[in-house]
Amino acid sequence: MRHAPDYAMDDRDAVRALVRENPWATLISHVPGRGLVASHYPVLVEDDADGLSLVSHVGRPDEALHELGRHEAMIVVSGPSGYISPSWYDVSPAVPTWNFVVAHLHGTPEILGDDENLAVLDRLVTHFEAPLPNPFLMHRSLENTAYAERIVHGTVGFRLRVTRFEAKQKLSQDKPDEVVDRVIAALRAPGPYENPALADRMAAIRRAPADPTASLPPARADRADAGDDREERR
């Protein structure tokens, strides 16, 4: 990812919040003799006061494809993103750009035993089912438990303790307030580039840029650019 200090997101809590809000991730490995390998799975953030750890599992035979646990891997998590038209700026000169939020998280996966893998499967299901009025829980019945214990052998659980990360949120921070207001309004308006999630993110970081959770829309907080030389730093 290109180095762009103006858009860097260096706060670990902000990155943790980004992953929690956007759990669908890309797992990338470089495997000797095979090259780059990528898979896609949901991840959960672990409670870790001293660092940042993610847990998930892959379906067999992805663990062999990635040689999981034998070398460093990277997990990519993306937040809201979208096209920004220079016609929204009402200033000249201006050029098109793309606003986005993304994090690259590096570490060597640790393979989990069957019992912990089953616990992670249970946590994943509970996490995503909890908002539903009648959530499906892996251990709500003996039948569900028996099924979970069977299918867990078709997966390989892992924990990735993040040893380093690069994260960036490029959200027109370098633009005057009146320009950003017009961009946010255009993203909220009906049309081919309507993008309320991106508009919410842009509005949130303007309200309290020093607060790591301000990178999230207010309802979610709990749980750069065109027209100048900074465009070259995307």
Short mmCIF file of the C-alpha atoms (twelve columns), coordinates in Angstrom:
data_MODEL
# 
_entry.id   MODEL 
# 
loop_
_atom_site.group_PDB 
_atom_site.id 
_atom_site.type_symbol 
_atom_site.label_atom_id 
_atom_site.label_alt_id 
_atom_site.label_comp_id 
_atom_site.label_asym_id 
_atom_site.label_seq_id 
_atom_site.Cartn_x 
_atom_site.Cartn_y 
_atom_site.Cartn_z 
_atom_site.pdbx_PDB_model_num 
ATOM 1   C CA . MET A 1   0.000   0.000   0.000   1 
ATOM 2   C CA . ARG A 2   1.405   3.370   -1.004  1 
ATOM 3   C CA . HIS A 3   2.779   5.411   1.869   1 
ATOM 4   C CA . ALA A 4   0.480   8.401   2.419   1 
ATOM 5   C CA . PRO A 5   0.906   9.978   5.880   1 
ATOM 6   C CA . ASP A 6   -2.106  12.274  5.424   1 
ATOM 7   C CA . TYR A 7   -4.406  9.270   5.267   1 
ATOM 8   C CA . ALA A 8   -2.633  6.849   7.618   1 
ATOM 9   C CA . MET A 9   -4.737  5.159   10.297  1 
ATOM 10  C CA . ASP A 10  -2.153  4.258   12.931  1 
ATOM 11  C CA . ASP A 11  -4.376  3.743   15.966  1 
ATOM 12  C CA . ARG A 12  -4.816  0.084   16.858  1 
ATOM 13  C CA . ASP A 13  -8.261  0.648   18.351  1 
ATOM 14  C CA . ALA A 14  -9.430  2.232   15.106  1 
ATOM 15  C CA . VAL A 15  -8.179  -0.772  13.164  1 
ATOM 16  C CA . ARG A 16  -9.842  -3.113  15.635  1 
ATOM 17  C CA . ALA A 17  -13.127 -1.261  15.140  1 
ATOM 18  C CA . LEU A 18  -12.737 -1.429  11.357  1 
ATOM 19  C CA . VAL A 19  -12.370 -5.227  11.472  1 
ATOM 20  C CA . ARG A 20  -15.339 -5.611  13.803  1 
ATOM 21  C CA . GLU A 21  -17.537 -3.613  11.442  1 
ATOM 22  C CA . ASN A 22  -16.209 -5.319  8.298   1 
ATOM 23  C CA . PRO A 23  -15.468 -8.949  9.186   1 
ATOM 24  C CA . TRP A 24  -15.419 -10.335 5.620   1 
ATOM 25  C CA . ALA A 25  -11.681 -10.567 4.971   1 
ATOM 26  C CA . THR A 26  -9.178  -11.699 2.352   1 
ATOM 27  C CA . LEU A 27  -6.415  -14.044 3.515   1 
ATOM 28  C CA . ILE A 28  -3.287  -13.805 1.341   1 
ATOM 29  C CA . SER A 29  -0.194  -16.008 1.490   1 
ATOM 30  C CA . HIS A 30  2.925   -16.302 -0.602  1 
ATOM 31  C CA . VAL A 31  3.631   -20.008 -0.982  1 
ATOM 32  C CA . PRO A 32  7.057   -21.066 -2.305  1 
ATOM 33  C CA . GLY A 33  6.734   -22.760 -5.674  1 
ATOM 34  C CA . ARG A 34  3.107   -21.713 -5.992  1 
ATOM 35  C CA . GLY A 35  3.129   -17.933 -5.651  1 
ATOM 36  C CA . LEU A 36  0.331   -15.834 -4.211  1 
ATOM 37  C CA . VAL A 37  -2.738  -17.585 -2.820  1 
ATOM 38  C CA . ALA A 38  -5.914  -15.823 -1.638  1 
ATOM 39  C CA . SER A 39  -9.042  -17.021 0.167   1 
ATOM 40  C CA . HIS A 40  -12.010 -15.212 1.711   1 
ATOM 41  C CA . TYR A 41  -13.436 -15.835 5.181   1 
ATOM 42  C CA . PRO A 42  -15.075 -13.915 8.036   1 
ATOM 43  C CA . VAL A 43  -12.813 -13.052 10.969  1 
ATOM 44  C CA . LEU A 44  -13.443 -12.073 14.577  1 
ATOM 45  C CA . VAL A 45  -11.375 -9.751  16.745  1 
ATOM 46  C CA . GLU A 46  -10.252 -11.302 20.014  1 
ATOM 47  C CA . ASP A 47  -10.211 -9.374  23.284  1 
ATOM 48  C CA . ASP A 48  -6.507  -8.656  23.614  1 
ATOM 49  C CA . ALA A 49  -5.537  -5.625  25.673  1 
ATOM 50  C CA . ASP A 50  -1.875  -5.906  24.707  1 
ATOM 51  C CA . GLY A 51  -2.227  -6.434  20.976  1 
ATOM 52  C CA . LEU A 52  -4.511  -7.279  18.089  1 
ATOM 53  C CA . SER A 53  -5.494  -10.869 17.294  1 
ATOM 54  C CA . LEU A 54  -7.948  -12.322 14.790  1 
ATOM 55  C CA . VAL A 55  -9.518  -15.774 14.739  1 
ATOM 56  C CA . SER A 56  -11.291 -17.671 11.993  1 
ATOM 57  C CA . HIS A 57  -11.110 -20.959 10.150  1 
ATOM 58  C CA . VAL A 58  -10.588 -22.114 6.593   1 
ATOM 59  C CA . GLY A 59  -12.272 -25.001 4.845   1 
ATOM 60  C CA . ARG A 60  -10.102 -27.941 3.894   1 
ATOM 61  C CA . PRO A 61  -7.982  -28.060 1.760   1 
ATOM 62  C CA . ASP A 62  -7.322  -24.302 1.983   1 
ATOM 63  C CA . GLU A 63  -4.958  -24.863 4.904   1 
ATOM 64  C CA . ALA A 64  -2.714  -26.898 2.594   1 
ATOM 65  C CA . LEU A 65  -3.083  -24.380 -0.231  1 
ATOM 66  C CA . HIS A 66  -1.851  -21.581 2.070   1 
ATOM 67  C CA . GLU A 67  0.609   -23.811 3.970   1 
ATOM 68  C CA . LEU A 68  -1.171  -22.296 6.927   1 
ATOM 69  C CA . GLY A 69  1.036   -21.739 9.936   1 
ATOM 70  C CA . ARG A 70  4.316   -22.227 8.071   1 
ATOM 71  C CA . HIS A 71  4.946   -18.608 7.112   1 
ATOM 72  C CA . GLU A 72  3.606   -15.084 7.416   1 
ATOM 73  C CA . ALA A 73  0.233   -14.253 5.902   1 
ATOM 74  C CA . MET A 74  -1.696  -11.035 5.364   1 
ATOM 75  C CA . ILE A 75  -5.359  -10.394 6.079   1 
ATOM 76  C CA . VAL A 76  -6.965  -7.513  4.192   1 
ATOM 77  C CA . VAL A 77  -10.099 -5.866  5.584   1 
ATOM 78  C CA . SER A 78  -11.942 -3.138  3.685   1 
ATOM 79  C CA . GLY A 79  -14.464 -0.599  4.904   1 
ATOM 80  C CA . PRO A 80  -16.715 1.698   2.863   1 
ATOM 81  C CA . SER A 81  -15.344 2.843   -0.481  1 
ATOM 82  C CA . GLY A 82  -16.610 4.555   -3.584  1 
ATOM 83  C CA . TYR A 83  -16.049 6.755   -6.601  1 
ATOM 84  C CA . ILE A 84  -15.789 10.515  -6.065  1 
ATOM 85  C CA . SER A 85  -16.670 12.689  -9.070  1 
ATOM 86  C CA . PRO A 86  -14.868 16.002  -9.568  1 
ATOM 87  C CA . SER A 87  -18.213 17.439  -10.630 1 
ATOM 88  C CA . TRP A 88  -19.224 17.387  -6.964  1 
ATOM 89  C CA . TYR A 89  -16.365 19.661  -5.896  1 
ATOM 90  C CA . ASP A 90  -17.600 22.776  -7.671  1 
ATOM 91  C CA . VAL A 91  -13.960 23.902  -7.908  1 
ATOM 92  C CA . SER A 92  -11.420 23.763  -10.712 1 
ATOM 93  C CA . PRO A 93  -9.125  22.112  -11.507 1 
ATOM 94  C CA . ALA A 94  -10.252 18.751  -10.137 1 
ATOM 95  C CA . VAL A 95  -9.887  15.110  -11.121 1 
ATOM 96  C CA . PRO A 96  -11.773 11.906  -10.232 1 
ATOM 97  C CA . THR A 97  -10.693 9.788   -7.304  1 
ATOM 98  C CA . TRP A 98  -11.769 6.923   -5.069  1 
ATOM 99  C CA . ASN A 99  -12.318 7.229   -1.321  1 
ATOM 100 C CA . PHE A 100 -11.739 4.140   0.797   1 
ATOM 101 C CA . VAL A 101 -10.834 2.586   4.129   1 
ATOM 102 C CA . VAL A 102 -8.576  -0.480  4.259   1 
ATOM 103 C CA . ALA A 103 -6.223  -2.339  6.601   1 
ATOM 104 C CA . HIS A 104 -3.471  -4.873  5.875   1 
ATOM 105 C CA . LEU A 105 -2.759  -7.066  8.910   1 
ATOM 106 C CA . HIS A 106 0.344   -9.263  9.003   1 
ATOM 107 C CA . GLY A 107 1.232   -12.257 11.142  1 
ATOM 108 C CA . THR A 108 1.919   -15.974 11.106  1 
ATOM 109 C CA . PRO A 109 -1.282  -17.995 11.679  1 
ATOM 110 C CA . GLU A 110 -1.364  -20.378 14.649  1 
ATOM 111 C CA . ILE A 111 -3.305  -23.571 13.978  1 
ATOM 112 C CA . LEU A 112 -6.015  -24.326 16.542  1 
ATOM 113 C CA . GLY A 113 -6.861  -27.738 17.941  1 
ATOM 114 C CA . ASP A 114 -10.300 -29.240 17.337  1 
ATOM 115 C CA . ASP A 115 -11.757 -28.045 20.649  1 
ATOM 116 C CA . GLU A 116 -10.677 -24.432 20.145  1 
ATOM 117 C CA . ASN A 117 -11.660 -24.565 16.484  1 
ATOM 118 C CA . LEU A 118 -15.147 -25.671 17.552  1 
ATOM 119 C CA . ALA A 119 -15.249 -22.795 20.046  1 
ATOM 120 C CA . VAL A 120 -14.333 -20.328 17.273  1 
ATOM 121 C CA . LEU A 121 -17.036 -21.798 15.021  1 
ATOM 122 C CA . ASP A 122 -19.506 -21.330 17.863  1 
ATOM 123 C CA . ARG A 123 -18.382 -17.706 18.351  1 
ATOM 124 C CA . LEU A 124 -18.658 -16.948 14.631  1 
ATOM 125 C CA . VAL A 125 -22.189 -18.319 14.417  1 
ATOM 126 C CA . THR A 126 -23.284 -16.590 17.629  1 
ATOM 127 C CA . HIS A 127 -21.787 -13.281 16.511  1 
ATOM 128 C CA . PHE A 128 -23.639 -13.191 13.197  1 
ATOM 129 C CA . GLU A 129 -26.872 -14.762 14.429  1 
ATOM 130 C CA . ALA A 130 -27.264 -12.566 17.529  1 
ATOM 131 C CA . PRO A 131 -29.091 -9.687  15.753  1 
ATOM 132 C CA . LEU A 132 -31.767 -12.032 14.366  1 
ATOM 133 C CA . PRO A 133 -35.112 -12.463 16.167  1 
ATOM 134 C CA . ASN A 134 -34.711 -16.257 16.274  1 
ATOM 135 C CA . PRO A 135 -30.956 -16.878 16.160  1 
ATOM 136 C CA . PHE A 136 -29.539 -20.228 15.121  1 
ATOM 137 C CA . LEU A 137 -27.078 -21.332 17.791  1 
ATOM 138 C CA . MET A 138 -24.645 -24.217 17.406  1 
ATOM 139 C CA . HIS A 139 -25.443 -25.560 20.869  1 
ATOM 140 C CA . ARG A 140 -29.125 -24.742 21.119  1 
ATOM 141 C CA . SER A 141 -29.951 -28.424 20.722  1 
ATOM 142 C CA . LEU A 142 -28.169 -31.762 20.898  1 
ATOM 143 C CA . GLU A 143 -28.757 -32.138 17.159  1 
ATOM 144 C CA . ASN A 144 -27.023 -28.831 16.440  1 
ATOM 145 C CA . THR A 145 -24.116 -29.739 18.714  1 
ATOM 146 C CA . ALA A 146 -23.670 -33.124 17.040  1 
ATOM 147 C CA . TYR A 147 -23.709 -31.497 13.606  1 
ATOM 148 C CA . ALA A 148 -21.118 -28.895 14.645  1 
ATOM 149 C CA . GLU A 149 -18.833 -31.590 16.004  1 
ATOM 150 C CA . ARG A 150 -19.018 -33.410 12.672  1 
ATOM 151 C CA . ILE A 151 -18.376 -30.460 10.392  1 
ATOM 152 C CA . VAL A 152 -15.551 -28.993 12.477  1 
ATOM 153 C CA . HIS A 153 -13.243 -31.705 11.093  1 
ATOM 154 C CA . GLY A 154 -13.732 -30.215 7.632   1 
ATOM 155 C CA . THR A 155 -12.241 -26.910 8.767   1 
ATOM 156 C CA . VAL A 156 -8.943  -25.690 10.211  1 
ATOM 157 C CA . GLY A 157 -9.144  -22.942 12.799  1 
ATOM 158 C CA . PHE A 158 -6.412  -20.373 13.212  1 
ATOM 159 C CA . ARG A 159 -5.420  -17.376 15.279  1 
ATOM 160 C CA . LEU A 160 -3.432  -14.564 13.686  1 
ATOM 161 C CA . ARG A 161 -1.604  -12.380 16.189  1 
ATOM 162 C CA . VAL A 162 -1.006  -9.183  14.257  1 
ATOM 163 C CA . THR A 163 2.692   -8.332  14.363  1 
ATOM 164 C CA . ARG A 164 2.317   -5.241  12.162  1 
ATOM 165 C CA . PHE A 165 -0.366  -3.486  10.191  1 
ATOM 166 C CA . GLU A 166 -0.812  -0.790  7.579   1 
ATOM 167 C CA . ALA A 167 -4.135  1.009   7.461   1 
ATOM 168 C CA . LYS A 168 -5.424  3.961   5.514   1 
ATOM 169 C CA . GLN A 169 -8.597  5.973   5.326   1 
ATOM 170 C CA . LYS A 170 -8.645  8.318   2.382   1 
ATOM 171 C CA . LEU A 171 -11.794 10.355  2.859   1 
ATOM 172 C CA . SER A 172 -11.147 13.779  1.316   1 
ATOM 173 C CA . GLN A 173 -9.454  14.986  4.512   1 
ATOM 174 C CA . ASP A 174 -7.351  17.417  2.482   1 
ATOM 175 C CA . LYS A 175 -10.344 19.214  1.008   1 
ATOM 176 C CA . PRO A 176 -11.992 22.380  2.368   1 
ATOM 177 C CA . ASP A 177 -15.067 21.811  4.529   1 
ATOM 178 C CA . GLU A 178 -17.428 23.185  1.900   1 
ATOM 179 C CA . VAL A 179 -16.086 20.731  -0.691  1 
ATOM 180 C CA . VAL A 180 -16.401 17.790  1.699   1 
ATOM 181 C CA . ASP A 181 -19.970 18.868  2.484   1 
ATOM 182 C CA . ARG A 182 -20.808 18.734  -1.227  1 
ATOM 183 C CA . VAL A 183 -19.201 15.309  -1.618  1 
ATOM 184 C CA . ILE A 184 -21.111 13.920  1.377   1 
ATOM 185 C CA . ALA A 185 -24.367 15.353  0.024   1 
ATOM 186 C CA . ALA A 186 -23.717 13.813  -3.406  1 
ATOM 187 C CA . LEU A 187 -23.029 10.403  -1.833  1 
ATOM 188 C CA . ARG A 188 -26.329 10.586  0.034   1 
ATOM 189 C CA . ALA A 189 -28.331 11.648  -3.026  1 
ATOM 190 C CA . PRO A 190 -30.086 9.089   -5.267  1 
ATOM 191 C CA . GLY A 191 -28.026 8.225   -8.307  1 
ATOM 192 C CA . PRO A 192 -25.446 5.825   -9.721  1 
ATOM 193 C CA . TYR A 193 -22.912 6.595   -6.961  1 
ATOM 194 C CA . GLU A 194 -25.233 6.794   -3.985  1 
ATOM 195 C CA . ASN A 195 -23.170 5.522   -1.045  1 
ATOM 196 C CA . PRO A 196 -24.569 6.397   2.408   1 
ATOM 197 C CA . ALA A 197 -22.040 4.191   4.230   1 
ATOM 198 C CA . LEU A 198 -19.136 6.127   2.745   1 
ATOM 199 C CA . ALA A 199 -20.906 9.429   3.461   1 
ATOM 200 C CA . ASP A 200 -21.389 8.379   7.099   1 
ATOM 201 C CA . ARG A 201 -17.717 7.515   7.432   1 
ATOM 202 C CA . MET A 202 -16.626 10.837  5.972   1 
ATOM 203 C CA . ALA A 203 -18.970 12.735  8.274   1 
ATOM 204 C CA . ALA A 204 -17.850 10.792  11.344  1 
ATOM 205 C CA . ILE A 205 -14.134 11.525  11.012  1 
ATOM 206 C CA . ARG A 206 -14.879 15.242  10.655  1 
ATOM 207 C CA . ARG A 207 -16.831 15.332  13.931  1 
ATOM 208 C CA . ALA A 208 -14.026 14.020  16.123  1 
ATOM 209 C CA . PRO A 209 -10.888 13.190  14.143  1 
ATOM 210 C CA . ALA A 210 -8.813  12.631  17.302  1 
ATOM 211 C CA . ASP A 211 -11.146 9.877   18.518  1 
ATOM 212 C CA . PRO A 212 -10.271 6.445   17.024  1 
ATOM 213 C CA . THR A 213 -13.916 5.326   17.099  1 
ATOM 214 C CA . ALA A 214 -14.937 8.479   15.256  1 
ATOM 215 C CA . SER A 215 -13.921 6.651   12.089  1 
ATOM 216 C CA . LEU A 216 -17.192 4.749   12.487  1 
ATOM 217 C CA . PRO A 217 -20.682 6.132   12.017  1 
ATOM 218 C CA . PRO A 218 -22.073 7.118   15.466  1 
ATOM 219 C CA . ALA A 219 -24.500 4.209   15.636  1 
ATOM 220 C CA . ARG A 220 -21.614 1.763   15.210  1 
ATOM 221 C CA . ALA A 221 -18.913 3.344   17.323  1 
ATOM 222 C CA . ASP A 222 -19.621 1.203   20.306  1 
ATOM 223 C CA . ARG A 223 -19.633 -2.322  19.510  1 
ATOM 224 C CA . ALA A 224 -7.504  11.822  -0.002  1 
ATOM 225 C CA . ASP A 225 -7.408  13.421  -2.972  1 
ATOM 226 C CA . ALA A 226 -8.290  14.960  -6.198  1 
ATOM 227 C CA . GLY A 227 -7.444  18.309  -7.610  1 
ATOM 228 C CA . ASP A 228 -3.931  18.656  -6.240  1 
ATOM 229 C CA . ASP A 229 -0.614  16.858  -5.961  1 
ATOM 230 C CA . ARG A 230 -1.851  14.663  -3.105  1 
ATOM 231 C CA . GLU A 231 -3.726  12.602  -5.673  1 
ATOM 232 C CA . GLU A 232 -0.346  11.128  -6.546  1 
ATOM 233 C CA . ARG A 233 -0.054  9.637   -3.066  1 
ATOM 234 C CA . ARG A 234 -3.030  7.305   -3.255  1 
# 
